[in-house]
């Protein structure tokens, strides 16, 4: 097997692995990219490393887009990425997050790294749908269908809007 050759591209070049796919959205984190196709499938590529932000269940680098199998059976309608984590909102209003869970950035009630997409379960969200998500390097923000805003992750500098600096 030939060793991968790393080169910079100074002009746009077609992502050949996605030929035949109609991409409707892209999201990029620190060292990875996600593509959402019109059929609701998510593709991931880039540096896996310690963050496992690719959602592929391991931490291997992917130099070509690879389908995120853990989301099979879910129609994804939007993506967000930031730092070493990513989030996907499904057509049925669920939120899935994966990658670096430090400071609670994934919303799973812990700081664990999540190598595959995992549904965010919040009791207060029962019967409501997630409509929008945004990820930064340090925290995540979610809007529900009733217009309420939830934030979680690193609370430093008051960035969560909770009136304190707690994670």
Residue pairs with C-beta under 8 A, 6 or more apart in sequence:
4 63
15 35
15 65
17 43
17 45
17 64
17 65
18 35
18 37
18 43
18 65
21 35
21 37
21 41
21 43
22 37
22 38
22 39
23 35
23 36
23 37
23 38
24 36
24 37
24 38
25 35
25 36
25 78
25 79
26 33
26 34
26 35
26 36
26 79
27 33
27 34
27 36
27 79
27 80
27 81
27 86
28 34
28 81
29 46
29 51
29 53
29 81
29 82
29 83
29 84
29 85
29 86
29 99
29 135
30 51
30 53
30 82
30 83
30 84
30 137
31 46
31 47
31 49
31 53
32 44
32 45
32 46
32 47
32 48
32 53
32 54
32 81
32 86
33 44
33 45
33 46
33 81
34 42
34 43
34 44
34 55
34 68
34 79
34 81
34 86
35 42
35 43
35 44
35 65
36 42
36 43
36 76
36 77
36 78
36 79
36 88
37 43
39 75
40 74
40 75
40 76
40 77
40 91
41 67
41 68
41 71
41 72
41 76
42 55
42 67
42 68
42 71
42 76
42 79
42 88
43 65
43 66
43 67
43 68
44 54
44 55
44 56
44 62
44 65
44 66
44 68
44 86
45 54
45 62
45 63
45 64
45 65
45 66
46 53
46 54
46 61
46 62
47 53
47 61
48 54
48 56
48 58
48 59
48 60
48 61
48 62
49 59
49 61
49 84
50 59
50 84
50 100
50 113
51 59
51 83
51 84
51 85
51 99
51 100
51 113
52 58
52 59
52 84
52 98
52 99
52 100
52 113
52 114
52 115
53 81
53 83
53 84
53 85
53 86
53 98
53 99
53 100
54 62
54 66
54 68
55 68
55 70
55 71
55 86
55 98
55 99
55 115
55 116
55 117
56 62
56 66
56 68
56 69
56 70
56 115
56 116
57 69
57 70
57 115
57 116
58 115
59 115
68 117
70 116
70 117
71 88
71 90
71 96
71 117
74 88
74 90
74 91
74 92
74 94
74 96
75 90
75 91
75 92
76 88
76 89
76 90
76 91
77 89
77 90
77 91
78 88
78 89
78 132
78 133
79 86
79 87
79 88
79 89
80 86
80 87
80 133
80 134
80 135
80 140
81 87
81 135
82 134
82 135
82 136
82 137
82 140
83 99
83 100
83 105
83 135
83 136
83 137
83 138
84 99
84 100
85 97
85 98
85 99
85 100
85 101
85 105
85 106
85 135
85 140
86 97
86 98
86 99
86 135
87 95
87 96
87 97
87 98
87 133
87 135
87 140
88 95
88 96
88 97
88 117
89 95
89 130
89 131
89 132
89 133
90 96
92 129
93 128
93 129
93 130
93 131
93 145
94 119
94 120
94 129
94 130
95 107
95 119
95 120
95 130
95 133
95 142
96 117
96 118
96 119
96 120
97 105
97 106
97 107
97 108
97 114
97 117
97 118
97 120
97 140
98 106
98 114
98 115
98 116
98 117
98 118
99 106
99 113
99 114
100 106
100 113
101 108
101 110
101 111
101 112
101 113
101 114
102 111
102 154
103 111
103 138
103 139
103 153
103 154
103 155
103 167
104 110
104 111
104 152
104 153
104 154
104 167
105 135
105 138
105 139
105 140
105 152
105 153
105 154
106 112
106 114
106 118
106 120
106 140
107 120
107 122
107 140
107 142
107 152
108 114
108 118
108 120
108 121
120 142
122 150
125 144
125 150
128 144
128 145
128 146
128 148
129 144
129 145
130 142
130 143
130 144
130 145
131 143
131 144
131 145
132 142
132 143
133 140
133 141
133 142
133 143
134 140
134 141
136 153
136 159
138 153
138 154
138 156
138 159
139 151
139 152
139 153
139 154
139 155
139 159
139 160
140 151
140 152
140 153
141 149
141 150
141 151
142 149
142 150
142 151
143 149
143 150
144 150
149 161
151 159
151 160
151 161
151 162
152 160
153 160
153 167
154 160
154 167
155 162
155 164
155 165
155 166
155 167
156 165
157 165
158 164
158 165
160 166
